[in-house]
Amino acid sequence: MASFDLIELSLDPLEVKPTLEDEFTATVVKNEIDGLDDIDHAKIAAKQLVSIVMQRQAVIRALCKRLSYLDSGEHITIKNYKG
C-alpha cells in the first residue's frame, strides 16, 4: 500500500444535504424496490446499487486526492500568462 498523509477536512453539514433531485431519485429507486416481487430481481437491484456506491466512492476518493494535490500549491501553474 502506498504511504500517504492523513488530511483532516471539516465539512459543514449543510453542504452535504441531498439536493431536491437527489431526494427525487432516491424516492423513485425506493418505490421501484418496493415494487419488486421476485427475489432474483431484488438481488440484481442490490448488486447494481452496490456498483453505483463503489463508483461514487472511487470518484470521491479521486477528487479528494486531486484536491489535496492541487491544494499543496506546489503543482499549480499558470499557462499562457502574459503579465
Buried (B, 14 or more C-beta within 10 A) or exposed (E): EEEEEEEEEEEEEEEEEEEEEEEEEEEEBEEEEEEBEEEEEEEEBEEEEEEEEEEEEEEEEEEEEEEEEEEEEEEEEEEEEEE
